[in-house]
Structure formats: structure tokens, C-alpha cells
Amino acid sequence: MVESIQDGKNGILVNAEDAVSFADAMQSLITDQNLMSLLKHGARQYGNGDEYDWHNIAKQTMSVLMKH
């Protein structure tokens, strides 16, 4: 998941073992509508890229399957 998240652009990265940091990040999302909008927009743009296009995913999957 870390490879997909760009901190402050399409999500917020926190240490998985740090509950306080996680709570702070969630509080920021709840209280800061501008941050929430920025991250939602960034996530949509990232998810709409060619890397996550179903046609490309199917081609890559077939390529891997044909090798084995």
C-alpha cells in the first residue's frame, strides 16, 4: 500500500504501530475539509491513471500467466 500512497497528495502515511499518529491523521481528515478535498482529488487522479486501467491490468495478468 505504501507504494500507492503519496503522503499529502492522495493520502496520509502514518506508522502502523503508532496509534496516536493514526488518530491525529484521522482527526485532520475529519476537521479539515480542504485537506479531505485535496486528498480525494489526488486519489481519484491516481486511480484513473493507466496503471490501474482494467485493460492494462488484464494484459499484465495474462502476460504473467503465460510465462508460467
Backbone as ProteinMPNN parsed JSONL, in Angstrom:
{"seq_chain_A": "MVESIQDGKNGILVNAEDAVSFADAMQSLITDQNLMSLLKHGARQYGNGDEYDWHNIAKQTMSVLMKH", "coords_chain_A": {"N_chain_A": [[0.814, -1.193, 0.0], [1.983, 1.206, 0.668], [3.392, 1.944, -1.565], [1.485, 2.996, -3.198], [0.436, 5.232, -1.974], [0.855, 8.663, -1.801], [2.129, 10.744, 0.357], [0.206, 13.326, 1.634], [-0.721, 13.986, -0.857], [-2.425, 12.041, -2.073], [-3.24, 10.714, 0.103], [-2.578, 9.953, 3.582], [0.296, 9.072, 5.179], [1.116, 7.067, 7.909], [2.851, 5.691, 10.725], [2.285, 2.33, 11.188], [2.272, 1.239, 13.699], [1.811, 3.251, 15.443], [-0.52, 4.508, 17.23], [-1.333, 7.037, 18.057], [-0.439, 8.788, 16.046], [-1.981, 7.809, 13.958], [-4.565, 8.415, 14.918], [-4.339, 11.209, 15.002], [-4.051, 11.761, 12.268], [-6.538, 10.88, 11.315], [-8.191, 12.65, 12.691], [-7.419, 15.029, 11.481], [-8.431, 14.624, 8.907], [-11.139, 14.578, 9.427], [-11.664, 17.124, 10.442], [-10.575, 19.007, 8.687], [-11.706, 20.134, 5.908], [-10.634, 21.089, 3.517], [-8.221, 19.687, 3.293], [-9.246, 17.085, 3.124], [-10.643, 17.275, 0.677], [-8.51, 17.815, -1.081], [-7.006, 15.423, -0.848], [-8.909, 13.533, -1.714], [-9.272, 14.337, -4.377], [-6.657, 13.942, -5.353], [-6.441, 11.164, -4.979], [-8.39, 10.209, -6.731], [-7.334, 11.049, -9.202], [-4.95, 9.596, -9.234], [-5.923, 6.97, -9.18], [-7.22, 6.887, -11.625], [-5.274, 6.668, -13.499], [-3.235, 5.145, -16.116], [-1.996, 2.908, -15.06], [-3.832, 1.62, -13.448], [-5.866, 0.912, -15.123], [-8.327, -1.317, -16.246], [-8.025, -2.795, -18.601], [-5.247, -2.723, -19.039], [-4.4, -3.983, -16.679], [-5.475, -6.539, -17.073], [-4.01, -7.329, -19.342], [-1.407, -7.4, -18.25], [-1.746, -9.374, -16.32], [-2.358, -11.614, -17.899], [0.046, -11.812, -19.26], [1.808, -12.573, -17.223], [0.643, -15.014, -16.472], [0.974, -16.507, -18.813], [3.685, -16.947, -18.848], [4.102, -18.853, -16.987]], "CA_chain_A": [[0.0, 0.0, 0.0], [2.837, 2.387, 0.764], [3.795, 2.323, -2.918], [0.376, 3.695, -3.839], [0.087, 6.463, -1.266], [1.787, 9.796, -1.828], [1.747, 11.472, 1.557], [-0.238, 14.697, 1.43], [-1.251, 14.167, -2.216], [-3.591, 11.178, -2.241], [-3.448, 10.026, 1.37], [-1.7, 10.323, 4.688], [1.059, 7.932, 5.668], [1.452, 7.055, 9.33], [3.457, 4.454, 11.203], [1.206, 1.398, 11.53], [2.341, 0.899, 15.123], [1.667, 4.487, 16.218], [-1.951, 4.807, 17.304], [-1.528, 8.48, 18.205], [-0.292, 9.367, 14.709], [-3.17, 7.418, 13.202], [-5.678, 9.217, 15.422], [-4.117, 12.586, 14.553], [-4.343, 11.814, 10.833], [-7.99, 10.774, 11.159], [-8.759, 13.912, 13.172], [-7.166, 16.012, 10.428], [-9.373, 14.38, 7.813], [-12.488, 14.91, 9.892], [-11.831, 18.558, 10.728], [-10.032, 19.866, 7.631], [-12.386, 19.813, 4.656], [-9.727, 21.367, 2.398], [-7.318, 18.535, 3.196], [-10.038, 15.962, 2.63], [-10.89, 17.5, -0.755], [-7.233, 17.656, -1.773], [-6.653, 14.005, -0.892], [-9.882, 12.844, -2.571], [-8.936, 14.678, -5.761], [-5.411, 13.244, -5.67], [-6.699, 9.728, -5.062], [-9.112, 9.953, -7.985], [-6.394, 11.197, -10.314], [-4.019, 8.466, -9.189], [-6.674, 5.77, -9.54], [-7.639, 6.946, -13.024], [-4.103, 6.556, -14.363], [-3.123, 3.934, -16.938], [-1.539, 1.778, -14.26], [-4.978, 0.95, -12.859], [-6.857, 0.659, -16.156], [-8.603, -2.751, -16.248], [-7.451, -3.397, -19.807], [-3.819, -2.909, -18.783], [-4.256, -4.995, -15.632], [-5.743, -7.837, -17.703], [-2.854, -7.661, -20.184], [-0.294, -7.755, -17.383], [-2.069, -10.661, -15.702], [-2.19, -12.643, -18.931], [1.478, -11.942, -19.525], [2.389, -13.354, -16.121], [0.116, -16.367, -16.543], [1.539, -17.196, -19.987], [5.08, -17.28, -18.542], [4.164, -19.97, -16.033]], "C_chain_A": [[0.858, 1.257, 0.0], [3.245, 2.866, -0.625], [2.731, 3.161, -3.607], [0.085, 5.055, -3.227], [1.216, 7.478, -1.363], [1.351, 10.729, -0.714], [1.412, 12.928, 1.253], [-0.785, 14.97, 0.04], [-2.487, 13.319, -2.449], [-3.876, 10.357, -0.982], [-2.522, 10.574, 2.435], [-1.007, 9.056, 5.162], [1.355, 8.108, 7.151], [2.104, 5.717, 9.658], [2.336, 3.541, 11.694], [1.179, 1.064, 13.018], [2.133, 2.106, 16.028], [0.21, 4.93, 16.212], [-2.222, 6.304, 17.405], [-1.425, 9.165, 16.849], [-1.504, 9.036, 13.839], [-4.368, 8.267, 13.62], [-5.551, 10.673, 14.979], [-4.46, 12.742, 13.075], [-5.854, 11.762, 10.594], [-8.673, 12.064, 11.6], [-8.585, 15.014, 12.129], [-8.152, 15.862, 9.28], [-10.793, 14.791, 8.188], [-12.693, 16.42, 9.99], [-11.388, 19.481, 9.609], [-10.625, 19.473, 6.278], [-11.51, 20.083, 3.432], [-8.752, 20.21, 2.196], [-8.056, 17.335, 2.635], [-10.292, 16.093, 1.132], [-9.623, 17.301, -1.572], [-6.878, 16.184, -1.926], [-7.616, 13.213, -1.759], [-9.564, 13.094, -4.043], [-7.663, 13.934, -6.198], [-5.603, 11.75, -5.829], [-7.43, 9.374, -6.356], [-8.176, 10.042, -9.184], [-5.449, 10.009, -10.374], [-4.712, 7.189, -9.655], [-7.126, 5.736, -10.978], [-6.478, 6.836, -13.998], [-4.074, 5.232, -15.109], [-2.733, 2.709, -16.134], [-2.703, 0.965, -13.697], [-6.127, 0.762, -13.834], [-7.063, -0.855, -16.266], [-8.043, -3.461, -17.468], [-5.963, -3.681, -19.588], [-3.573, -3.963, -17.705], [-4.473, -6.389, -16.209], [-4.572, -8.264, -18.578], [-1.663, -8.112, -19.336], [-0.523, -9.121, -16.734], [-1.877, -11.796, -16.697], [-0.723, -12.876, -19.24], [2.161, -12.797, -18.45], [1.925, -14.801, -16.214], [0.732, -17.154, -17.698], [2.992, -17.611, -19.746], [5.185, -18.517, -17.677], [3.432, -21.158, -16.529]], "O_chain_A": [[0.489, 2.262, -0.607], [3.423, 4.065, -0.839], [3.04, 3.948, -4.501], [-0.456, 5.935, -3.897], [2.371, 7.186, -1.05], [0.336, 11.418, -0.823], [2.224, 13.663, 0.691], [-1.267, 16.071, -0.225], [-3.49, 13.812, -2.963], [-4.667, 9.414, -1.015], [-1.783, 11.532, 2.213], [-1.667, 8.076, 5.509], [1.792, 9.173, 7.587], [1.92, 4.733, 8.941], [1.528, 3.946, 12.53], [0.143, 0.644, 13.534], [2.265, 1.998, 17.248], [-0.235, 5.636, 15.306], [-3.232, 6.787, 16.893], [-2.239, 10.034, 16.534], [-1.988, 9.877, 13.081], [-5.099, 8.777, 12.771], [-6.547, 11.301, 14.621], [-5.082, 13.726, 12.675], [-6.384, 12.509, 9.771], [-9.622, 12.518, 10.961], [-9.482, 15.83, 11.917], [-8.649, 16.853, 8.745], [-11.547, 15.291, 7.354], [-13.763, 16.931, 9.661], [-11.794, 20.643, 9.585], [-10.108, 18.59, 5.593], [-11.627, 19.388, 2.423], [-8.489, 19.802, 1.065], [-7.538, 16.642, 1.759], [-10.165, 15.114, 0.397], [-9.659, 16.687, -2.638], [-6.493, 15.746, -3.01], [-7.19, 12.306, -2.475], [-9.586, 12.169, -4.855], [-7.614, 13.366, -7.289], [-5.002, 11.131, -6.708], [-7.128, 8.366, -6.995], [-8.226, 9.199, -10.08], [-5.18, 9.479, -11.451], [-4.15, 6.42, -10.434], [-7.394, 4.659, -11.511], [-6.684, 6.905, -15.21], [-4.808, 4.304, -14.768], [-3.099, 1.589, -16.49], [-2.575, -0.242, -13.492], [-7.251, 0.481, -13.416], [-6.09, -1.602, -16.369], [-7.629, -4.617, -17.373], [-5.481, -4.764, -19.919], [-2.633, -4.751, -17.813], [-3.74, -7.319, -15.874], [-4.178, -9.43, -18.56], [-0.994, -9.09, -19.668], [0.403, -9.923, -16.618], [-1.292, -12.826, -16.362], [-0.301, -14.012, -19.456], [2.997, -13.645, -18.762], [2.729, -15.719, -16.053], [0.983, -18.351, -17.563], [3.475, -18.545, -20.387], [6.232, -19.162, -17.632], [3.386, -22.182, -15.849]]}, "name": "protein", "num_of_chains": 1, "seq": "MVESIQDGKNGILVNAEDAVSFADAMQSLITDQNLMSLLKHGARQYGNGDEYDWHNIAKQTMSVLMKH"}
